Amino acid sequence: MIEKITSENFDEKVLRAEGPILVDFYADWCGPCKMLAPVVEVVAEEFSGRITVGKLNIDENAPLADRYGVMSIPTLIVFRGGKEENRLLGLQSKEAIHRVIQTIL
């Protein structure tokens, strides 16, 4: 299951998360974001129980995108213990996302 991340729940869901969380910073109008969405869903299923996956719409939560320096989308950021551990920019393969997740598990 993919969590919806917003400005209202970011601290609770991301910064205070018990385990690692992968956050997909996206926008509804973004073509590469739409192409990445099914890949993120598969990754969420494959790593269920080991990592949380969330999506954050940058148009609805612009201050958070600014806070984390998200200048292009899609951007995937892995957080652990409230801190950024790793980041992937642009359209990514499932294998590339797997490699990043494996570094924090």
MODELLER restraints for C-alpha pairs under 7 A, 6 or more apart:
rsr = mdl.restraints
at = mdl.atoms
rsr.add(forms.Gaussian(group=physical.xy_distance, feature=features.Distance(at['CA:1:A'], at['CA:44:A']), mean=6.50, stdev=0.5))
rsr.add(forms.Gaussian(group=physical.xy_distance, feature=features.Distance(at['CA:2:A'], at['CA:44:A']), mean=6.68, stdev=0.5))
rsr.add(forms.Gaussian(group=physical.xy_distance, feature=features.Distance(at['CA:2:A'], at['CA:53:A']), mean=5.25, stdev=0.5))
rsr.add(forms.Gaussian(group=physical.xy_distance, feature=features.Distance(at['CA:2:A'], at['CA:54:A']), mean=5.12, stdev=0.5))
rsr.add(forms.Gaussian(group=physical.xy_distance, feature=features.Distance(at['CA:2:A'], at['CA:55:A']), mean=6.95, stdev=0.5))
rsr.add(forms.Gaussian(group=physical.xy_distance, feature=features.Distance(at['CA:3:A'], at['CA:53:A']), mean=6.22, stdev=0.5))
rsr.add(forms.Gaussian(group=physical.xy_distance, feature=features.Distance(at['CA:3:A'], at['CA:54:A']), mean=4.32, stdev=0.5))
rsr.add(forms.Gaussian(group=physical.xy_distance, feature=features.Distance(at['CA:3:A'], at['CA:55:A']), mean=6.34, stdev=0.5))
rsr.add(forms.Gaussian(group=physical.xy_distance, feature=features.Distance(at['CA:4:A'], at['CA:54:A']), mean=5.65, stdev=0.5))
rsr.add(forms.Gaussian(group=physical.xy_distance, feature=features.Distance(at['CA:4:A'], at['CA:55:A']), mean=5.33, stdev=0.5))
rsr.add(forms.Gaussian(group=physical.xy_distance, feature=features.Distance(at['CA:4:A'], at['CA:56:A']), mean=6.44, stdev=0.5))
rsr.add(forms.Gaussian(group=physical.xy_distance, feature=features.Distance(at['CA:5:A'], at['CA:54:A']), mean=5.93, stdev=0.5))
rsr.add(forms.Gaussian(group=physical.xy_distance, feature=features.Distance(at['CA:5:A'], at['CA:55:A']), mean=5.63, stdev=0.5))
rsr.add(forms.Gaussian(group=physical.xy_distance, feature=features.Distance(at['CA:5:A'], at['CA:56:A']), mean=4.91, stdev=0.5))
rsr.add(forms.Gaussian(group=physical.xy_distance, feature=features.Distance(at['CA:6:A'], at['CA:56:A']), mean=6.13, stdev=0.5))
rsr.add(forms.Gaussian(group=physical.xy_distance, feature=features.Distance(at['CA:6:A'], at['CA:61:A']), mean=6.29, stdev=0.5))
rsr.add(forms.Gaussian(group=physical.xy_distance, feature=features.Distance(at['CA:7:A'], at['CA:61:A']), mean=5.85, stdev=0.5))
rsr.add(forms.Gaussian(group=physical.xy_distance, feature=features.Distance(at['CA:7:A'], at['CA:64:A']), mean=6.78, stdev=0.5))
rsr.add(forms.Gaussian(group=physical.xy_distance, feature=features.Distance(at['CA:14:A'], at['CA:21:A']), mean=6.56, stdev=0.5))
rsr.add(forms.Gaussian(group=physical.xy_distance, feature=features.Distance(at['CA:14:A'], at['CA:79:A']), mean=6.98, stdev=0.5))
rsr.add(forms.Gaussian(group=physical.xy_distance, feature=features.Distance(at['CA:14:A'], at['CA:82:A']), mean=6.49, stdev=0.5))
rsr.add(forms.Gaussian(group=physical.xy_distance, feature=features.Distance(at['CA:15:A'], at['CA:81:A']), mean=6.60, stdev=0.5))
rsr.add(forms.Gaussian(group=physical.xy_distance, feature=features.Distance(at['CA:15:A'], at['CA:82:A']), mean=3.80, stdev=0.5))
rsr.add(forms.Gaussian(group=physical.xy_distance, feature=features.Distance(at['CA:16:A'], at['CA:81:A']), mean=6.83, stdev=0.5))
rsr.add(forms.Gaussian(group=physical.xy_distance, feature=features.Distance(at['CA:16:A'], at['CA:82:A']), mean=5.97, stdev=0.5))
rsr.add(forms.Gaussian(group=physical.xy_distance, feature=features.Distance(at['CA:17:A'], at['CA:81:A']), mean=6.96, stdev=0.5))
rsr.add(forms.Gaussian(group=physical.xy_distance, feature=features.Distance(at['CA:19:A'], at['CA:51:A']), mean=6.41, stdev=0.5))
rsr.add(forms.Gaussian(group=physical.xy_distance, feature=features.Distance(at['CA:19:A'], at['CA:80:A']), mean=6.30, stdev=0.5))
rsr.add(forms.Gaussian(group=physical.xy_distance, feature=features.Distance(at['CA:20:A'], at['CA:51:A']), mean=5.27, stdev=0.5))
rsr.add(forms.Gaussian(group=physical.xy_distance, feature=features.Distance(at['CA:20:A'], at['CA:52:A']), mean=6.39, stdev=0.5))
rsr.add(forms.Gaussian(group=physical.xy_distance, feature=features.Distance(at['CA:20:A'], at['CA:78:A']), mean=6.88, stdev=0.5))
rsr.add(forms.Gaussian(group=physical.xy_distance, feature=features.Distance(at['CA:20:A'], at['CA:79:A']), mean=5.67, stdev=0.5))
rsr.add(forms.Gaussian(group=physical.xy_distance, feature=features.Distance(at['CA:20:A'], at['CA:80:A']), mean=4.47, stdev=0.5))
rsr.add(forms.Gaussian(group=physical.xy_distance, feature=features.Distance(at['CA:21:A'], at['CA:51:A']), mean=5.56, stdev=0.5))
rsr.add(forms.Gaussian(group=physical.xy_distance, feature=features.Distance(at['CA:21:A'], at['CA:52:A']), mean=4.51, stdev=0.5))
rsr.add(forms.Gaussian(group=physical.xy_distance, feature=features.Distance(at['CA:21:A'], at['CA:53:A']), mean=5.53, stdev=0.5))
rsr.add(forms.Gaussian(group=physical.xy_distance, feature=features.Distance(at['CA:21:A'], at['CA:78:A']), mean=5.67, stdev=0.5))
rsr.add(forms.Gaussian(group=physical.xy_distance, feature=features.Distance(at['CA:21:A'], at['CA:79:A']), mean=5.33, stdev=0.5))
rsr.add(forms.Gaussian(group=physical.xy_distance, feature=features.Distance(at['CA:21:A'], at['CA:80:A']), mean=6.54, stdev=0.5))
rsr.add(forms.Gaussian(group=physical.xy_distance, feature=features.Distance(at['CA:22:A'], at['CA:52:A']), mean=6.26, stdev=0.5))
rsr.add(forms.Gaussian(group=physical.xy_distance, feature=features.Distance(at['CA:22:A'], at['CA:53:A']), mean=4.77, stdev=0.5))
rsr.add(forms.Gaussian(group=physical.xy_distance, feature=features.Distance(at['CA:22:A'], at['CA:54:A']), mean=6.15, stdev=0.5))
rsr.add(forms.Gaussian(group=physical.xy_distance, feature=features.Distance(at['CA:22:A'], at['CA:76:A']), mean=6.63, stdev=0.5))
rsr.add(forms.Gaussian(group=physical.xy_distance, feature=features.Distance(at['CA:22:A'], at['CA:77:A']), mean=5.70, stdev=0.5))
rsr.add(forms.Gaussian(group=physical.xy_distance, feature=features.Distance(at['CA:22:A'], at['CA:78:A']), mean=4.37, stdev=0.5))
rsr.add(forms.Gaussian(group=physical.xy_distance, feature=features.Distance(at['CA:22:A'], at['CA:79:A']), mean=6.39, stdev=0.5))
rsr.add(forms.Gaussian(group=physical.xy_distance, feature=features.Distance(at['CA:23:A'], at['CA:53:A']), mean=5.96, stdev=0.5))
rsr.add(forms.Gaussian(group=physical.xy_distance, feature=features.Distance(at['CA:23:A'], at['CA:54:A']), mean=4.72, stdev=0.5))
rsr.add(forms.Gaussian(group=physical.xy_distance, feature=features.Distance(at['CA:23:A'], at['CA:55:A']), mean=5.49, stdev=0.5))
rsr.add(forms.Gaussian(group=physical.xy_distance, feature=features.Distance(at['CA:23:A'], at['CA:56:A']), mean=6.75, stdev=0.5))
rsr.add(forms.Gaussian(group=physical.xy_distance, feature=features.Distance(at['CA:23:A'], at['CA:76:A']), mean=5.59, stdev=0.5))
rsr.add(forms.Gaussian(group=physical.xy_distance, feature=features.Distance(at['CA:23:A'], at['CA:77:A']), mean=5.28, stdev=0.5))
rsr.add(forms.Gaussian(group=physical.xy_distance, feature=features.Distance(at['CA:23:A'], at['CA:78:A']), mean=6.28, stdev=0.5))
rsr.add(forms.Gaussian(group=physical.xy_distance, feature=features.Distance(at['CA:24:A'], at['CA:54:A']), mean=6.14, stdev=0.5))
rsr.add(forms.Gaussian(group=physical.xy_distance, feature=features.Distance(at['CA:24:A'], at['CA:55:A']), mean=4.60, stdev=0.5))
rsr.add(forms.Gaussian(group=physical.xy_distance, feature=features.Distance(at['CA:24:A'], at['CA:56:A']), mean=5.97, stdev=0.5))
rsr.add(forms.Gaussian(group=physical.xy_distance, feature=features.Distance(at['CA:24:A'], at['CA:74:A']), mean=6.84, stdev=0.5))
rsr.add(forms.Gaussian(group=physical.xy_distance, feature=features.Distance(at['CA:24:A'], at['CA:75:A']), mean=6.00, stdev=0.5))
rsr.add(forms.Gaussian(group=physical.xy_distance, feature=features.Distance(at['CA:24:A'], at['CA:76:A']), mean=4.62, stdev=0.5))
rsr.add(forms.Gaussian(group=physical.xy_distance, feature=features.Distance(at['CA:24:A'], at['CA:77:A']), mean=6.71, stdev=0.5))
rsr.add(forms.Gaussian(group=physical.xy_distance, feature=features.Distance(at['CA:25:A'], at['CA:55:A']), mean=6.10, stdev=0.5))
rsr.add(forms.Gaussian(group=physical.xy_distance, feature=features.Distance(at['CA:25:A'], at['CA:56:A']), mean=4.89, stdev=0.5))
rsr.add(forms.Gaussian(group=physical.xy_distance, feature=features.Distance(at['CA:25:A'], at['CA:57:A']), mean=6.02, stdev=0.5))
rsr.add(forms.Gaussian(group=physical.xy_distance, feature=features.Distance(at['CA:25:A'], at['CA:58:A']), mean=6.18, stdev=0.5))
rsr.add(forms.Gaussian(group=physical.xy_distance, feature=features.Distance(at['CA:25:A'], at['CA:73:A']), mean=6.53, stdev=0.5))
rsr.add(forms.Gaussian(group=physical.xy_distance, feature=features.Distance(at['CA:25:A'], at['CA:74:A']), mean=5.74, stdev=0.5))
rsr.add(forms.Gaussian(group=physical.xy_distance, feature=features.Distance(at['CA:25:A'], at['CA:75:A']), mean=5.18, stdev=0.5))
rsr.add(forms.Gaussian(group=physical.xy_distance, feature=features.Distance(at['CA:25:A'], at['CA:76:A']), mean=6.14, stdev=0.5))
rsr.add(forms.Gaussian(group=physical.xy_distance, feature=features.Distance(at['CA:26:A'], at['CA:33:A']), mean=5.79, stdev=0.5))
rsr.add(forms.Gaussian(group=physical.xy_distance, feature=features.Distance(at['CA:26:A'], at['CA:56:A']), mean=6.22, stdev=0.5))
rsr.add(forms.Gaussian(group=physical.xy_distance, feature=features.Distance(at['CA:26:A'], at['CA:57:A']), mean=5.14, stdev=0.5))
rsr.add(forms.Gaussian(group=physical.xy_distance, feature=features.Distance(at['CA:26:A'], at['CA:58:A']), mean=5.88, stdev=0.5))
rsr.add(forms.Gaussian(group=physical.xy_distance, feature=features.Distance(at['CA:26:A'], at['CA:73:A']), mean=5.69, stdev=0.5))
rsr.add(forms.Gaussian(group=physical.xy_distance, feature=features.Distance(at['CA:26:A'], at['CA:74:A']), mean=5.10, stdev=0.5))
rsr.add(forms.Gaussian(group=physical.xy_distance, feature=features.Distance(at['CA:26:A'], at['CA:75:A']), mean=6.98, stdev=0.5))
rsr.add(forms.Gaussian(group=physical.xy_distance, feature=features.Distance(at['CA:27:A'], at['CA:33:A']), mean=6.80, stdev=0.5))
rsr.add(forms.Gaussian(group=physical.xy_distance, feature=features.Distance(at['CA:27:A'], at['CA:57:A']), mean=5.26, stdev=0.5))
rsr.add(forms.Gaussian(group=physical.xy_distance, feature=features.Distance(at['CA:27:A'], at['CA:58:A']), mean=5.84, stdev=0.5))
rsr.add(forms.Gaussian(group=physical.xy_distance, feature=features.Distance(at['CA:27:A'], at['CA:59:A']), mean=6.30, stdev=0.5))
rsr.add(forms.Gaussian(group=physical.xy_distance, feature=features.Distance(at['CA:32:A'], at['CA:74:A']), mean=6.75, stdev=0.5))
rsr.add(forms.Gaussian(group=physical.xy_distance, feature=features.Distance(at['CA:32:A'], at['CA:91:A']), mean=5.78, stdev=0.5))
rsr.add(forms.Gaussian(group=physical.xy_distance, feature=features.Distance(at['CA:33:A'], at['CA:73:A']), mean=6.85, stdev=0.5))
rsr.add(forms.Gaussian(group=physical.xy_distance, feature=features.Distance(at['CA:33:A'], at['CA:74:A']), mean=5.26, stdev=0.5))
rsr.add(forms.Gaussian(group=physical.xy_distance, feature=features.Distance(at['CA:36:A'], at['CA:91:A']), mean=6.04, stdev=0.5))
rsr.add(forms.Gaussian(group=physical.xy_distance, feature=features.Distance(at['CA:36:A'], at['CA:92:A']), mean=6.98, stdev=0.5))
rsr.add(forms.Gaussian(group=physical.xy_distance, feature=features.Distance(at['CA:39:A'], at['CA:94:A']), mean=5.98, stdev=0.5))
rsr.add(forms.Gaussian(group=physical.xy_distance, feature=features.Distance(at['CA:43:A'], at['CA:94:A']), mean=6.95, stdev=0.5))
rsr.add(forms.Gaussian(group=physical.xy_distance, feature=features.Distance(at['CA:44:A'], at['CA:53:A']), mean=5.69, stdev=0.5))
rsr.add(forms.Gaussian(group=physical.xy_distance, feature=features.Distance(at['CA:58:A'], at['CA:65:A']), mean=5.86, stdev=0.5))
rsr.add(forms.Gaussian(group=physical.xy_distance, feature=features.Distance(at['CA:73:A'], at['CA:89:A']), mean=6.94, stdev=0.5))
rsr.add(forms.Gaussian(group=physical.xy_distance, feature=features.Distance(at['CA:73:A'], at['CA:90:A']), mean=5.96, stdev=0.5))
rsr.add(forms.Gaussian(group=physical.xy_distance, feature=features.Distance(at['CA:74:A'], at['CA:89:A']), mean=6.27, stdev=0.5))
rsr.add(forms.Gaussian(group=physical.xy_distance, feature=features.Distance(at['CA:74:A'], at['CA:90:A']), mean=5.01, stdev=0.5))
rsr.add(forms.Gaussian(group=physical.xy_distance, feature=features.Distance(at['CA:74:A'], at['CA:91:A']), mean=6.47, stdev=0.5))
rsr.add(forms.Gaussian(group=physical.xy_distance, feature=features.Distance(at['CA:75:A'], at['CA:88:A']), mean=5.76, stdev=0.5))
rsr.add(forms.Gaussian(group=physical.xy_distance, feature=features.Distance(at['CA:75:A'], at['CA:89:A']), mean=4.63, stdev=0.5))
rsr.add(forms.Gaussian(group=physical.xy_distance, feature=features.Distance(at['CA:75:A'], at['CA:90:A']), mean=5.96, stdev=0.5))
rsr.add(forms.Gaussian(group=physical.xy_distance, feature=features.Distance(at['CA:76:A'], at['CA:87:A']), mean=5.55, stdev=0.5))
rsr.add(forms.Gaussian(group=physical.xy_distance, feature=features.Distance(at['CA:76:A'], at['CA:88:A']), mean=5.03, stdev=0.5))
rsr.add(forms.Gaussian(group=physical.xy_distance, feature=features.Distance(at['CA:76:A'], at['CA:89:A']), mean=6.46, stdev=0.5))
rsr.add(forms.Gaussian(group=physical.xy_distance, feature=features.Distance(at['CA:77:A'], at['CA:84:A']), mean=6.73, stdev=0.5))
rsr.add(forms.Gaussian(group=physical.xy_distance, feature=features.Distance(at['CA:77:A'], at['CA:86:A']), mean=5.84, stdev=0.5))
rsr.add(forms.Gaussian(group=physical.xy_distance, feature=features.Distance(at['CA:77:A'], at['CA:87:A']), mean=4.40, stdev=0.5))
rsr.add(forms.Gaussian(group=physical.xy_distance, feature=features.Distance(at['CA:77:A'], at['CA:88:A']), mean=6.49, stdev=0.5))
rsr.add(forms.Gaussian(group=physical.xy_distance, feature=features.Distance(at['CA:78:A'], at['CA:84:A']), mean=5.89, stdev=0.5))
rsr.add(forms.Gaussian(group=physical.xy_distance, feature=features.Distance(at['CA:78:A'], at['CA:85:A']), mean=5.49, stdev=0.5))
rsr.add(forms.Gaussian(group=physical.xy_distance, feature=features.Distance(at['CA:78:A'], at['CA:86:A']), mean=5.21, stdev=0.5))
rsr.add(forms.Gaussian(group=physical.xy_distance, feature=features.Distance(at['CA:78:A'], at['CA:87:A']), mean=6.24, stdev=0.5))
rsr.add(forms.Gaussian(group=physical.xy_distance, feature=features.Distance(at['CA:79:A'], at['CA:85:A']), mean=5.38, stdev=0.5))
